[in-house]
């Protein structure tokens, strides 16, 4: 059976691949393609956050009674990443390569640190505490992601 860690880590990789596509398009000077790829990346990230914040985190908090722990940190980081996503999108729209690069670099570093915490700490805790709910939770998470065009493999 697939775990929460496996499922959501795969979605992290999907988002990472979309960001790489943006970088490649910009390196080739293909602004329209970069903007389209970034829009897919942006949507994928927002819907990943939504799946965690609307389904996973509340179940984890209800199951463990921990409300001020890792989920609170992840929500705060999601808020910071949303701001960086918006700033990067604005820079792309303005075709400001330097501004985009600065925001994208900060976002990438934050994503890498965030993903390590989720994949090595929070998701394994979810696998442990939500094992009984996993058979129904994974399809629900997939549905939230699929509704927005981003489905983890």
C-alpha positions in Angstrom: 0.0 0.0 0.0 1.2 3.5 -0.9 2.0 5.7 2.1 1.3 9.4 2.7 5.0 10.0 2.5 5.3 8.3 -0.9 2.3 10.0 -2.4 3.0 13.6 -1.3 6.8 13.2 -1.9 6.0 12.3 -5.5 3.8 15.4 -5.8 6.8 17.4 -4.5 8.9 16.0 -7.4 6.1 16.8 -9.9 6.2 20.5 -8.7 10.0 20.5 -8.8 9.9 19.3 -12.4 7.5 22.1 -13.4 9.9 24.7 -11.9 12.8 23.2 -13.9 10.7 23.6 -17.1 10.3 27.3 -16.3 14.1 27.6 -15.9 14.8 25.9 -19.1 12.3 28.0 -21.0 13.9 31.2 -19.6 17.4 30.0 -20.5 16.1 29.6 -24.1 14.4 33.1 -24.0 11.0 31.5 -24.4 9.0 33.9 -22.2 5.5 32.7 -23.2 6.4 29.1 -22.5 8.0 30.1 -19.2 4.9 31.9 -18.2 2.7 28.9 -19.1 5.0 26.5 -17.3 5.1 28.8 -14.3 1.3 28.9 -14.2 1.2 25.1 -14.0 3.8 25.1 -11.3 2.0 27.9 -9.4 -1.3 26.0 -9.5 0.4 22.7 -8.6 2.0 24.3 -5.5 -1.2 26.0 -4.4 -3.2 22.8 -4.7 -0.5 20.8 -2.9 -0.8 23.3 -0.1 -4.5 23.1 -0.2 -4.6 19.3 0.0 -2.3 19.4 3.0 -4.1 22.3 4.8 -7.7 21.1 4.1 -7.2 17.4 4.6 -3.9 16.1 5.9 -3.1 18.7 8.6 -6.6 18.7 10.2 -6.7 14.9 10.4 -3.2 14.8 11.9 -4.1 17.5 14.4 -7.3 15.7 15.3 -5.5 12.3 15.6 -2.6 13.5 17.7 -4.0 16.6 19.5 -0.9 18.5 18.3 -2.0 21.9 17.0 1.0 24.1 17.6 3.6 21.7 16.2 4.8 20.8 12.7 1.5 21.7 11.0 1.7 25.2 12.3 5.2 25.6 11.0 4.2 24.1 7.6 1.2 26.5 7.3 3.5 29.5 8.0 6.0 28.3 5.4 3.2 27.8 2.9 2.2 31.4 3.4 5.7 32.6 2.8 5.9 30.5 -0.4 2.6 31.9 -1.6 4.1 35.4 -1.4 7.2 34.3 -3.3 5.1 32.5 -5.9 3.1 35.8 -6.5 6.3 37.9 -6.7 7.8 35.5 -9.2 4.7 35.5 -11.3 4.7 39.3 -11.3 8.3 39.3 -12.4 7.6 36.9 -15.2 4.6 38.9 -16.3 6.9 42.0 -16.4 9.6 40.0 -18.2 12.0 41.0 -15.4 14.5 38.2 -15.5 16.6 39.4 -12.5 13.6 39.9 -10.3 12.2 36.5 -11.3 15.6 34.8 -10.7 15.9 36.3 -7.2 12.4 35.2 -6.2 12.7 31.8 -7.8 16.0 31.2 -6.1 14.6 32.1 -2.7 11.5 30.0 -3.4 13.6 27.0 -4.4 15.7 27.1 -1.3 12.6 27.4 0.9 10.9 24.5 -1.0 13.9 22.3 -0.5 14.1 23.0 3.2 10.3 22.7 3.6 10.2 19.4 1.6 12.9 17.9 3.8 10.9 18.6 6.9 7.7 17.2 5.5 9.3 14.1 4.0 11.5 13.3 6.9 9.4 14.4 9.9 5.7 15.3 9.3 4.8 12.8 6.6 6.3 9.8 8.5 4.4 11.0 11.6 1.2 11.1 9.5 1.9 7.6 8.2 2.2 6.5 11.8 -0.8 8.3 13.3 -3.2 8.1 10.2 -2.5 4.5 9.1 -6.2 3.6 9.6 -7.3 6.6 7.5 -4.7 6.2 4.7 -6.9 4.0 2.4 -9.5 6.7 2.2 -7.2 9.7 2.7 -5.0 9.0 -0.3 -7.9 9.0 -2.8 -9.2 12.3 -1.2 -5.7 13.9 -1.5 -5.5 12.7 -5.1 -8.9 14.1 -5.9 -7.9 17.6 -4.6 -4.8 17.5 -6.7 -6.5 16.0 -9.8 -9.2 18.7 -9.6 -6.5 21.2 -10.4 -4.5 19.3 -13.0 -1.7 18.1 -10.8 -1.7 14.4 -9.9 1.2 12.7 -8.2 2.2 9.5 -10.0 
